[in-house]
Amino acid sequence: MAENKSSKKSKRSFRQTLGDKTFSGVANLIKLLPTGTVFLFQFLNPVLTNNGNCHTINKYLTGILLGVCGFSCCFSSFTDSYIDEDGVTHYGIATKNGIWPSSGATNSSAYKLRVGDFIHAVFSLLVFGVVVLLDPNTVECYYPSFESNQKMLLMVLPPVVGALSSSVFVMFPNNRHGLGYSSPNQISQPRDC
């Protein structure tokens, strides 16, 4: 009977661990992909493209939106945050010397730019590019003749880019806690990468 309780506990523990890892993976995916930027794009795009019936001004406004959202995708890969000894969350930008601006209380050099930051920026921009390319309003606005090929791209491009991006994100794990993604459990500890 004791073995049965022990077996049930280990199964429950295994399920909890598996569930924790799954939710942790989803949380990391949310940090890696430009979800807020995609939401902003999908919210403003129909208005700025006039639902695909673009005039010249609509093309310029949509181009500005694409530029701002593309910049946001890349820039978010270079932001980080940490919690100091007093429990205050500080946000900054990763530089070659460390996080900027830095309070003197942390080891700023632990937050230096890494190759993975640039790779994450490129692939976040690539994922956003797929979203833009497959948006019917944007396609109708900029590439009206492209629409016939959209079904094939819709079937092929997202899984290919998703698999490629996921593989790259696994090879270059992201330890940054960007704007809005503070780490409640860590207090300014240097990280290895």
Residue pairs with C-beta under 8 A, 6 or more apart in sequence:
28 173
28 174
29 169
30 181
31 174
31 176
31 177
31 178
31 181
32 120
32 124
32 169
32 174
33 124
33 127
34 69
34 72
34 73
34 76
34 124
34 127
34 128
36 72
36 180
37 69
37 72
37 73
37 76
37 128
38 69
38 128
38 131
40 69
40 72
41 65
41 66
41 69
41 128
41 131
41 132
41 135
42 131
42 135
44 65
45 62
45 65
45 135
45 137
45 138
46 137
48 58
48 61
48 62
48 65
49 58
49 62
49 137
49 138
49 140
49 141
50 58
51 137
52 136
52 137
52 138
52 139
52 140
52 141
53 140
54 62
54 140
54 141
54 142
58 141
59 141
59 142
62 138
62 141
62 142
66 132
66 138
69 128
70 125
70 128
70 129
73 121
73 124
73 125
73 127
73 128
74 121
74 122
74 124
74 125
75 121
76 124
76 178
76 179
77 117
77 118
77 120
77 121
77 124
77 174
77 176
77 178
78 93
78 94
78 113
78 117
78 121
78 176
79 91
79 92
79 93
79 94
79 176
79 178
79 179
80 91
80 92
80 93
80 94
80 99
80 111
80 176
80 177
80 178
81 89
81 90
81 91
81 92
81 177
81 178
81 179
81 181
81 182
81 183
82 89
82 90
82 99
82 106
82 111
82 177
82 182
82 183
82 186
82 187
82 188
83 89
83 90
83 182
83 183
83 184
83 186
83 187
83 188
84 90
84 103
84 105
84 106
84 187
84 188
85 105
85 187
85 188
87 187
89 182
90 99
90 102
90 103
90 106
91 179
91 182
92 99
92 100
92 101
92 102
92 111
93 99
93 100
94 100
94 111
94 112
94 113
94 114
94 117
94 176
95 112
95 113
96 112
96 113
97 108
97 109
97 112
98 107
98 108
98 109
98 110
98 111
98 112
99 106
99 108
99 111
100 108
102 108
105 188
106 188
107 188
107 190
109 190
110 189
110 190
110 191
111 191
114 193
115 172
116 172
116 173
116 174
116 193
117 176
119 168
119 172
120 169
120 172
120 174
123 164
123 165
123 168
123 169
126 161
126 165
127 161
127 162
127 165
130 157
130 158
130 161
132 138
133 139
133 153
133 157
134 150
134 153
134 154
134 157
134 158
136 147
136 150
139 146
139 147
139 150
140 147
173 193
175 191
175 193
177 183
